[in-house]
Amino acid sequence: MDPQDVKPFLSYLKTELRRIETAAGTLSMMEREHHRRLNDYDDPSLRDMAVEEDNAARRLAAIKEMCLAACQKIDDLQAGVRPEAVSARAGREDRAAVH
């Protein structure tokens, strides 16, 4: 990858992660609200659906947190990415790993 392409690519990736994080957060809140509403009924099948809604809310919250962590890592990478560092790594992809 061309060193000058690294920072724009990381910025693009971070933007997309933020969009996913926002959607996951919004959907998680909606699922929690559905869980709360469904738990108000005495019907066992609605309570089962409430449990599913709660599980979905938890998974979405986990996705949100993963996106936030990935964005933080991108910030760290962007702070440390220097064109000369990327150039020095160029061409190493085809070499065998040293253990």
C-alpha positions in Angstrom: 0.0 0.0 0.0 1.3 3.4 -0.9 2.3 5.3 2.3 0.1 8.3 1.3 -2.9 6.0 1.1 -2.6 4.8 4.7 -4.0 7.8 6.6 -7.0 8.3 4.2 -7.8 4.6 4.4 -7.7 4.7 8.2 -9.9 7.8 8.3 -12.4 6.0 6.0 -12.3 2.9 8.1 -12.9 4.9 11.2 -15.8 6.8 9.6 -17.5 3.5 8.7 -16.9 2.0 12.2 -18.5 5.1 13.7 -21.6 4.6 11.5 -21.8 0.9 12.6 -21.3 2.0 16.2 -24.1 4.6 16.0 -26.5 2.1 14.3 -25.7 -0.6 16.9 -26.2 1.8 19.8 -29.5 2.9 18.4 -30.7 -0.6 17.7 -29.6 -1.7 21.2 -31.7 1.0 22.8 -34.7 0.0 20.8 -34.3 -3.7 21.7 -34.0 -2.7 25.4 -37.2 -0.7 25.1 -38.9 -3.7 23.4 -37.7 -5.9 26.2 -39.1 -3.6 28.8 -42.5 -3.4 27.1 -42.8 -7.1 26.4 -42.0 -7.9 30.1 -45.1 -6.0 31.1 -47.3 -8.7 29.7 -48.2 -12.0 31.5 -48.1 -14.0 28.2 -45.3 -16.5 28.4 -44.6 -16.3 24.6 -44.2 -12.5 24.9 -41.8 -13.0 27.9 -39.8 -15.4 25.7 -39.7 -12.7 23.0 -38.5 -10.2 25.7 -35.6 -12.5 26.6 -34.7 -12.6 22.9 -34.9 -8.8 22.7 -32.6 -8.5 25.7 -30.1 -10.9 24.2 -30.1 -8.9 20.9 -29.6 -5.7 22.9 -26.6 -7.2 24.6 -25.0 -8.3 21.3 -25.6 -4.9 19.7 -24.0 -3.2 22.7 -21.0 -5.5 22.4 -20.7 -4.6 18.7 -20.9 -0.9 19.7 -18.1 -1.4 22.2 -15.9 -3.3 19.6 -16.4 -0.4 17.1 -15.4 2.1 19.8 -12.3 0.1 20.6 -11.4 -0.3 17.0 -11.7 3.5 16.5 -9.4 4.1 19.4 -6.9 1.7 17.9 -7.1 3.6 14.6 -6.5 6.9 16.5 -3.4 5.3 18.0 -2.3 4.1 14.6 -2.9 7.4 13.0 -0.9 9.2 15.7 2.0 6.8 15.0 1.8 6.4 11.2 4.7 8.0 9.5 5.2 7.6 5.7 8.8 6.5 6.2 7.6 3.7 8.6 5.2 2.4 6.1 7.8 2.6 3.3 10.2 0.6 5.4 7.7 -2.2 5.8 6.8 -2.3 2.0 7.8 -5.5 0.4 8.0 -7.5 3.6 4.6 -9.1 3.0 6.0 -11.9 0.9 8.8 -12.8 3.4 8.5 -15.7 5.7 7.8 -14.9 9.3 10.7 -15.2 11.7 9.9 -17.1 14.9 
